[in-house]
Amino acid sequence: MRIIRYDALRPVPWQNGGGTSREVASFPDGAVDFDWRISIADVTAAGDFSTFAGVDRILTVIEGELMVVTVDGEEHAMEQYRPFRFSGDSVTSSALPVGDIKDLNVMARRGAFKGFLSIVELSKKRPTRCSAINSPCC
């Protein structure tokens, strides 16, 4: 296991130039044409998403109250800690009706990988099992 500290992650410009995100991990490491990628973005303005052809995305608000994401003309209200899956091929934009948010973005190349995201509340009183070998998370 490796601890990744948010403050150590370097902000990089979005593909469409509309903001920045911090890459947590990717494969191949740091590649523009990745097979999978996990990143965190500070979203401070409404706007269009970058298109990622052949990539499935899971987006989750991790700070802030709400982001409204429009995917191929259909609006989706994204509340904190509720993952939302959509195609990176889709025409996608966002609105911030109640202020800035921070989101966690999981992307996986369709046909090669499948991304999953689970929100788990950790407790010191009750260990959470988090692997196939049923060992407690720490």
N, CA, C and O of each residue as an XYZ file, in Angstrom:
552
protein
N       0.839     -1.163      0.000
C       0.000      0.000      0.000
C       0.888      1.231      0.000
O       1.957      1.241      0.610
N       0.431      2.276     -0.695
C       1.156      3.536     -0.770
C       0.186      4.663     -0.441
O      -0.907      4.726     -1.003
N       0.575      5.540      0.455
C      -0.248      6.688      0.811
C       0.036      7.807     -0.186
O       1.189      8.180     -0.405
N      -1.025      8.338     -0.784
C      -0.905      9.431     -1.742
C      -1.520     10.670     -1.091
O      -2.708     10.686     -0.771
N      -0.719     11.686     -0.901
C      -1.177     12.921     -0.266
C      -1.621     13.923     -1.330
O      -0.906     14.181     -2.298
N      -2.808     14.479     -1.131
C      -3.382     15.430     -2.084
C      -2.424     16.595     -2.339
O      -2.231     16.994     -3.488
N      -1.829     17.140     -1.288
C      -0.939     18.293     -1.429
C       0.295     17.990     -2.286
O       0.922     18.909     -2.813
N       0.644     16.716     -2.427
C       1.805     16.338     -3.239
C       1.441     16.152     -4.717
O       2.327     15.993     -5.556
N       0.143     16.171     -5.039
C      -0.288     15.973     -6.422
C      -0.197     17.290     -7.183
O      -0.668     18.324     -6.708
N       0.404     17.247     -8.354
C       0.620     18.451     -9.166
C      -0.622     18.743    -10.010
O      -1.120     17.857    -10.704
N      -1.127     19.983     -9.954
C      -2.267     20.324    -10.814
C      -1.838     20.409    -12.277
O      -0.787     20.967    -12.592
N      -2.667     19.846    -13.176
C      -2.387     19.890    -14.614
C      -3.619     20.412    -15.355
O      -4.744     20.200    -14.903
N      -3.422     21.086    -16.474
C      -4.562     21.629    -17.231
C      -5.457     20.521    -17.791
O      -4.985     19.451    -18.174
N      -6.755     20.806    -17.826
C      -7.688     19.881    -18.466
C      -7.421     19.840    -19.954
O      -6.872     20.784    -20.521
N      -7.808     18.747    -20.586
C      -7.636     18.563    -22.026
C      -8.274     19.722    -22.803
O      -7.743     20.147    -23.829
N      -9.416     20.233    -22.315
C     -10.102     21.315    -23.034
C      -9.658     22.706    -22.581
O     -10.183     23.707    -23.068
N      -8.698     22.782    -21.657
C      -8.175     24.061    -21.209
C      -9.060     24.803    -20.222
O      -8.758     25.945    -19.877
N     -10.139     24.194    -19.756
C     -11.101     24.875    -18.896
C     -10.818     24.804    -17.414
O     -11.633     25.294    -16.632
N      -9.722     24.230    -16.984
C      -9.408     24.134    -15.566
C      -8.238     23.204    -15.323
O      -7.456     22.919    -16.230
N      -8.124     22.730    -14.085
C      -7.034     21.819    -13.737
C      -7.542     20.647    -12.919
O      -8.597     20.718    -12.288
N      -6.779     19.573    -12.939
C      -7.044     18.423    -12.078
C      -5.712     17.891    -11.577
O      -4.650     18.251    -12.086
N      -5.785     17.039    -10.584
C      -4.599     16.405    -10.010
C      -4.716     14.904    -10.215
O      -5.648     14.268     -9.723
N      -3.764     14.349    -10.942
C      -3.781     12.919    -11.211
C      -3.330     12.165     -9.969
O      -2.254     12.423     -9.429
N      -4.165     11.228     -9.520
C      -3.838     10.387     -8.378
C      -3.044      9.178     -8.858
O      -2.037      8.809     -8.252
N      -3.500      8.561     -9.950
C      -2.814      7.396    -10.521
C      -3.326      7.184    -11.938
O      -4.444      7.574    -12.274
N      -2.484      6.554    -12.772
C      -2.906      6.204    -14.125
C      -2.048      5.060    -14.638
O      -0.991      4.749    -14.088
N      -2.534      4.447    -15.704
C      -1.767      3.410    -16.381
C      -1.913      3.586    -17.873
O      -3.033      3.670    -18.378
N      -0.802      3.645    -18.593
C       0.549      3.798    -18.093
C       0.701      5.104    -17.306
O      -0.002      6.082    -17.560
N       1.605      5.099    -16.373
C       1.807      6.215    -15.463
C       2.033      7.524    -16.220
O       2.992      7.650    -16.982
N       1.141      8.501    -16.004
C       1.292      9.827    -16.581
C       1.002      9.943    -18.064
O       1.229     11.004    -18.645
N       0.507      8.887    -18.697
C       0.281      8.906    -20.148
C      -0.947      9.734    -20.511
O      -1.953      9.705    -19.804
N      -0.861     10.466    -21.607
C      -2.014     11.209    -22.121
C      -3.048     10.231    -22.663
O      -4.248     10.434    -22.478
N      -2.594      9.171    -23.332
C      -3.473      8.141    -23.879
C      -3.510      6.965    -22.899
O      -2.991      5.888    -23.193
N      -4.119      7.178    -21.747
C      -4.122      6.208    -20.647
C      -5.095      5.064    -20.907
O      -6.006      5.183    -21.726
N      -4.888      3.944    -20.193
C      -5.859      2.845    -20.157
C      -6.832      3.039    -19.003
O      -8.014      2.715    -19.113
N      -6.318      3.577    -17.886
C      -7.188      3.985    -16.776
C      -6.541      5.147    -16.059
O      -5.325      5.332    -16.105
N      -7.389      5.941    -15.384
C      -6.885      7.140    -14.698
C      -7.818      7.500    -13.554
O      -9.038      7.391    -13.674
N      -7.231      7.931    -12.442
C      -7.969      8.449    -11.298
C      -7.448      9.854    -11.040
O      -6.238     10.062    -10.941
N      -8.354     10.820    -10.930
C      -7.933     12.198    -10.703
C      -8.941     12.926     -9.820
O     -10.074     12.483     -9.635
N      -8.487     14.062     -9.279
C      -9.333     14.936     -8.453
C      -9.298     16.316     -9.081
O      -8.228     16.831     -9.406
N     -10.483     16.920     -9.253
C     -10.551     18.245     -9.861
C     -11.262     19.217     -8.931
O     -12.235     18.864     -8.265
N     -10.761     20.444     -8.896
C     -11.467     21.554     -8.260
C     -12.301     22.208     -9.343
O     -11.756     22.740    -10.310
N     -13.607     22.175     -9.193
C     -14.509     22.734    -10.197
C     -15.059     24.046     -9.639
O     -15.811     24.053     -8.664
N     -14.676     25.144    -10.268
C     -15.062     26.475     -9.777
C     -15.897     27.245    -10.789
O     -16.326     28.366    -10.514
N     -16.132     26.654    -11.956
C     -16.927     27.314    -12.985
C     -17.679     26.268    -13.801
O     -17.180     25.166    -14.027
N     -18.878     26.626    -14.238
C     -19.648     25.761    -15.124
C     -18.950     25.687    -16.468
O     -18.212     26.600    -16.839
N     -19.182     24.598    -17.207
C     -18.582     24.521    -18.532
C     -18.624     23.137    -19.126
O     -19.161     22.198    -18.538
N     -18.040     23.030    -20.316
C     -18.003     21.774    -21.054
C     -16.919     20.849    -20.523
O     -15.865     21.295    -20.068
N     -17.197     19.551    -20.590
C     -16.217     18.537    -20.236
C     -15.369     18.225    -21.453
O     -15.804     18.400    -22.591
N     -14.155     17.761    -21.204
C     -13.318     17.217    -22.271
C     -13.934     15.910    -22.748
O     -14.543     15.182    -21.964
N     -13.775     15.617    -24.025
C     -14.242     14.354    -24.589
C     -13.113     13.332    -24.495
O     -11.961     13.634    -24.804
N     -13.454     12.125    -24.066
C     -12.499     11.020    -24.002
C     -13.105      9.845    -24.752
O     -13.814      9.025    -24.168
N     -12.823      9.766    -26.047
C     -13.373      8.716    -26.891
C     -12.932      7.342    -26.399
O     -11.759      7.126    -26.091
N     -13.891      6.411    -26.328
C     -13.587      5.039    -25.935
C     -13.330      4.845    -24.455
O     -12.820      3.803    -24.044
N     -13.681      5.848    -23.642
C     -13.416      5.792    -22.205
C     -14.735      5.897    -21.436
O     -15.575      6.740    -21.751
N     -14.913      5.041    -20.430
C     -16.046      5.153    -19.512
C     -15.588      5.926    -18.288
O     -14.456      5.772    -17.828
N     -16.485      6.766    -17.761
C     -16.131      7.630    -16.629
C     -17.075      7.397    -15.459
O     -18.250      7.082    -15.642
N     -16.541      7.557    -14.260
C     -17.333      7.603    -13.036
C     -16.921      8.874    -12.328
O     -15.744      9.072    -12.028
N     -17.886      9.733    -12.059
C     -17.623     11.028    -11.438
C     -18.349     11.074    -10.102
O     -19.506     10.665    -10.006
N     -17.665     11.575     -9.064
C     -18.256     11.656     -7.734
C     -17.876     12.979     -7.084
O     -16.695     13.320     -7.010
N     -18.867     13.722     -6.616
C     -18.606     14.942     -5.863
C     -18.087     14.520     -4.491
O     -18.752     13.770     -3.777
N     -16.889     15.005     -4.121
C     -16.311     14.635     -2.827
C     -16.244     15.811     -1.861
O     -16.051     15.614     -0.661
N     -16.402     17.030     -2.370
C     -16.524     18.233     -1.527
C     -17.515     19.155     -2.198
O     -17.543     19.265     -3.424
N     -18.327     19.818     -1.397
C     -19.364     20.679     -1.937
C     -20.692     19.940     -1.949
O     -20.770     18.755     -1.626
N     -21.735     20.671     -2.331
C     -23.079     20.108     -2.228
C     -23.608     19.455     -3.482
O     -24.172     18.363     -3.425
N     -23.428     20.124     -4.634
C     -24.147     19.675     -5.817
C     -23.471     20.156     -7.091
O     -22.994     21.288     -7.174
N     -23.440     19.278     -8.074
C     -23.063     19.651     -9.435
C     -24.127     19.041    -10.343
O     -24.489     17.875    -10.185
N     -24.623     19.825    -11.286
C     -25.575     19.313    -12.263
C     -24.802     19.038    -13.544
O     -24.225     19.946    -14.143
N     -24.797     17.773    -13.958
C     -24.079     17.354    -15.152
C     -25.105     17.043    -16.238
O     -26.061     16.302    -16.011
N     -24.896     17.615    -17.406
C     -25.761     17.338    -18.554
C     -24.982     16.460    -19.526
O     -23.939     16.856    -20.046
N     -25.514     15.251    -19.764
C     -24.879     14.273    -20.642
C     -25.811     14.014    -21.815
O     -26.926     13.522    -21.637
N     -25.348     14.348    -23.014
C     -26.152     14.180    -24.229
C     -27.559     14.755    -24.056
O     -28.546     14.146    -24.468
N     -27.633     15.939    -23.438
C     -28.895     16.654    -23.288
C     -29.730     16.289    -22.069
O     -30.767     16.910    -21.835
N     -29.311     15.304    -21.290
C     -30.064     14.877    -20.110
C     -29.354     15.316    -18.831
O     -28.182     14.999    -18.627
N     -30.075     16.054    -17.962
C     -29.490     16.562    -16.712
C     -29.473     15.493    -15.626
O     -30.397     14.689    -15.501
N     -28.392     15.508    -14.842
C     -28.232     14.596    -13.708
C     -27.731     15.410    -12.524
O     -26.652     15.998    -12.592
N     -28.497     15.451    -11.445
C     -28.075     16.146    -10.228
C     -27.141     15.225     -9.449
O     -27.530     14.131     -9.041
N     -25.913     15.678     -9.250
C     -24.911     14.876     -8.553
C     -24.678     15.432     -7.166
O     -24.054     16.479     -7.000
N     -25.182     14.725     -6.174
C     -24.958     15.099     -4.785
C     -23.681     14.429     -4.288
O     -23.179     13.482     -4.894
N     -23.170     14.940     -3.178
C     -21.925     14.436     -2.613
C     -21.991     12.927     -2.354
O     -22.985     12.416     -1.837
N     -20.918     12.229     -2.723
C     -20.697     10.801     -2.493
C     -21.652      9.884     -3.255
O     -21.870      8.746     -2.840
N     -22.223     10.357     -4.358
C     -23.092      9.515     -5.185
C     -22.463      9.368     -6.569
O     -22.650     10.232     -7.426
N     -21.717      8.283     -6.795
C     -21.027      8.104     -8.067
C     -21.993      8.095     -9.252
O     -23.113      7.593     -9.154
N     -21.540      8.659    -10.366
C     -22.332      8.727    -11.589
C     -21.471      8.243    -12.747
O     -20.393      8.783    -12.994
N     -21.950      7.223    -13.455
C     -21.219      6.622    -14.575
C     -21.771      7.163    -15.896
O     -22.985      7.262    -16.074
N     -20.856      7.516    -16.832
C     -21.270      7.968    -18.157
C     -20.134      7.743    -19.146
O     -19.002      7.454    -18.758
N     -20.451      7.878    -20.420
C     -19.466      7.657    -21.473
C     -18.646      8.910    -21.724
O     -19.196     10.008    -21.813
N     -17.342      8.753    -21.837
C     -16.468      9.863    -22.175
C     -16.669     10.347    -23.602
O     -16.176     11.414    -23.968
N     -17.393      9.571    -24.417
C     -17.730      9.963    -25.788
C     -18.854     10.996    -25.812
O     -19.012     11.715    -26.799
N     -19.628     11.075    -24.742
C     -20.821     11.922    -24.702
C     -20.484     13.409    -24.654
O     -19.427     13.807    -24.166
N     -21.394     14.210    -25.166
C     -21.310     15.665    -25.025
C     -21.767     15.967    -23.610
O     -22.920     15.718    -23.256
N     -20.859     16.508    -22.796
C     -21.106     16.667    -21.366
C     -20.724     18.061    -20.905
O     -19.704     18.611    -21.321
N     -21.562     18.630    -20.031
C     -21.265     19.930    -19.434
C     -21.750     19.919    -17.994
O     -22.456     19.004    -17.571
N     -21.359     20.951    -17.242
C     -21.757     21.004    -15.833
C     -22.219     22.393    -15.447
O     -21.875     23.388    -16.085
N     -23.009     22.434    -14.382
C     -23.433     23.677    -13.743
C     -23.221     23.508    -12.248
O     -23.296     22.398    -11.722
N     -22.953     24.628    -11.562
C     -22.701     24.619    -10.118
C     -23.744     25.514     -9.434
O     -23.452     26.668     -9.120
N     -24.953     24.994     -9.202
C     -26.024     25.837     -8.687
C     -25.827     26.360     -7.271
O     -26.436     27.364     -6.901
N     -24.986     25.701     -6.465
C     -24.800     26.151     -5.076
C     -23.336     26.400     -4.719
O     -23.007     26.531     -3.540
N     -22.450     26.467     -5.717
C     -21.058     26.793     -5.439
C     -20.072     25.749     -5.902
O     -20.437     24.722     -6.473
N     -18.812     26.038     -5.641
C     -17.696     25.195     -6.071
C     -17.793     23.791     -5.494
O     -18.374     23.569     -4.431
N     -17.203     22.845     -6.230
C     -17.117     21.461     -5.752
C     -15.732     20.908     -6.063
O     -14.965     21.483     -6.836
N     -15.445     19.795     -5.449
C     -14.259     18.999     -5.787
C     -14.803     17.636     -6.188
O     -15.684     17.099     -5.515
N     -14.281     17.063     -7.291
C     -14.782     15.752     -7.698
C     -13.652     14.750     -7.877
O     -12.501     15.103     -8.134
N     -14.028     13.499     -7.731
C     -13.146     12.367     -7.979
C     -13.593     11.761     -9.300
O     -14.776     11.474     -9.486
N     -12.657     11.567    -10.215
C     -12.961     11.082    -11.553
C     -12.196      9.779    -11.787
O     -10.970      9.743    -11.682
N     -12.929      8.710    -12.106
C     -12.328      7.420    -12.434
C     -12.646      7.149    -13.904
O     -13.812      7.144    -14.298
N     -11.609      6.926    -14.713
C     -11.804      6.692    -16.145
C     -11.112      5.387    -16.543
O     -10.018      5.082    -16.067
N     -11.765      4.625    -17.419
C     -11.195      3.356    -17.875
C     -11.478      3.166    -19.356
O     -12.589      3.414    -19.826
N     -10.458      2.723    -20.087
C     -10.594      2.474    -21.519
C     -11.553      1.317    -21.732
O     -11.307      0.204    -21.268
N     -12.639      1.579    -22.431
C     -13.687      0.601    -22.700
C     -13.113     -0.599    -23.452
O     -12.365     -0.432    -24.415
N     -13.462     -1.797    -23.015
C     -12.982     -3.015    -23.667
C     -11.678     -3.538    -23.110
O     -11.336     -4.702    -23.318
N     -10.935     -2.686    -22.397
C      -9.659     -3.113    -21.809
C      -9.760     -3.199    -20.288
O      -9.222     -4.119    -19.673
N     -10.460     -2.226    -19.686
C     -10.609     -2.164    -18.230
C     -12.029     -1.760    -17.885
O     -12.747     -1.220    -18.727
N     -12.438     -2.019    -16.653
C     -13.742     -1.605    -16.145
C     -13.507     -0.915    -14.813
O     -12.934     -1.507    -13.898
N     -13.944      0.334    -14.698
C     -13.768      1.079    -13.462
C     -14.907      0.841    -12.490
O     -16.056      0.668    -12.895
N     -14.586      0.834    -11.216
C     -15.575      0.714    -10.155
C     -15.221      1.708     -9.067
O     -14.051      2.045     -8.882
N     -16.222      2.174     -8.354
C     -16.004      3.110     -7.266
C     -16.994      2.804     -6.158
O     -18.197      2.719     -6.402
N     -16.497      2.639     -4.950
C     -17.337      2.422     -3.783
C     -16.989      3.468     -2.739
O     -15.816      3.765     -2.512
N     -17.999      4.018     -2.116
C     -17.809      4.953     -1.013
C     -17.973      4.146      0.271
O     -19.021      3.548      0.512
N     -16.924      4.137      1.089
C     -16.914      3.348      2.314
C     -16.641      4.271      3.487
O     -15.649      5.000      3.491
N     -17.516      4.243      4.482
C     -17.284      5.021      5.696
C     -16.387      4.210      6.618
O     -16.728      3.093      7.008
N     -15.231      4.785      6.965
C     -14.291      4.091      7.834
C     -14.565      4.441      9.286
O     -14.947      5.566      9.606
N     -14.366      3.469     10.153
C     -14.612      3.657     11.570
C     -13.533      2.953     12.366
O     -13.148      1.829     12.043
N     -13.041      3.614     13.410
C     -12.064      2.968     14.284
C     -12.724      1.894     15.133
O     -12.062      0.955     15.576
N     -14.027      2.028     15.363
C     -14.747      1.081     16.204
C     -15.075     -0.219     15.470
O     -15.213     -1.273     16.090
N     -15.198     -0.132     14.146
C     -15.596     -1.303     13.371
C     -14.754     -1.370     12.108
O     -14.978     -0.583     11.189
N     -13.783     -2.292     12.033
C     -12.938     -2.378     10.838
C     -13.775     -2.687      9.600
O     -14.775     -3.401      9.677
N     -13.361     -2.147      8.467
C     -14.032     -2.369      7.198
C     -13.210     -3.351      6.379
O     -12.011     -3.148      6.186
N     -13.841     -4.409      5.898
C     -13.163     -5.394      5.048
C     -13.077     -4.812      3.642
O     -14.078     -4.348      3.097
N     -11.868     -4.838      3.048
C     -11.724     -4.166      1.753
C     -10.929     -4.950      0.732
O     -10.447     -4.360     -0.235
N     -10.772     -6.237      0.898
C     -10.055     -7.014     -0.118
C     -10.617     -8.411     -0.199
O     -11.395     -8.849      0.648
N     -10.201     -9.097     -1.244
C     -10.671    -10.459     -1.471
C     -10.199    -11.403     -0.365
O     -10.833    -12.427     -0.110
N      -9.091    -11.064      0.288
C      -8.589    -11.930      1.363
C      -9.200    -11.556      2.703
O      -8.824    -12.108      3.737
N     -10.149    -10.611      2.688
C     -10.952    -10.253      3.845
C     -10.112     -9.672      4.996
O     -10.383     -9.947      6.165
N      -9.110     -8.883      4.663
C      -8.311     -8.228      5.705
C      -8.888     -6.867      6.003
O      -9.433     -6.224      5.105
N      -8.783     -6.400      7.255
C      -9.359     -5.085      7.594
C      -8.541     -3.952      6.995
O      -7.317     -4.029      6.886
N      -9.257     -2.894      6.608
C      -8.591     -1.664      6.157
C      -8.047     -0.936      7.371
O      -8.605     -1.032      8.464
N      -6.962     -0.214      7.178
C      -6.445      0.581      8.294
C      -6.333      2.019      7.923
O      -5.914      2.837      8.743
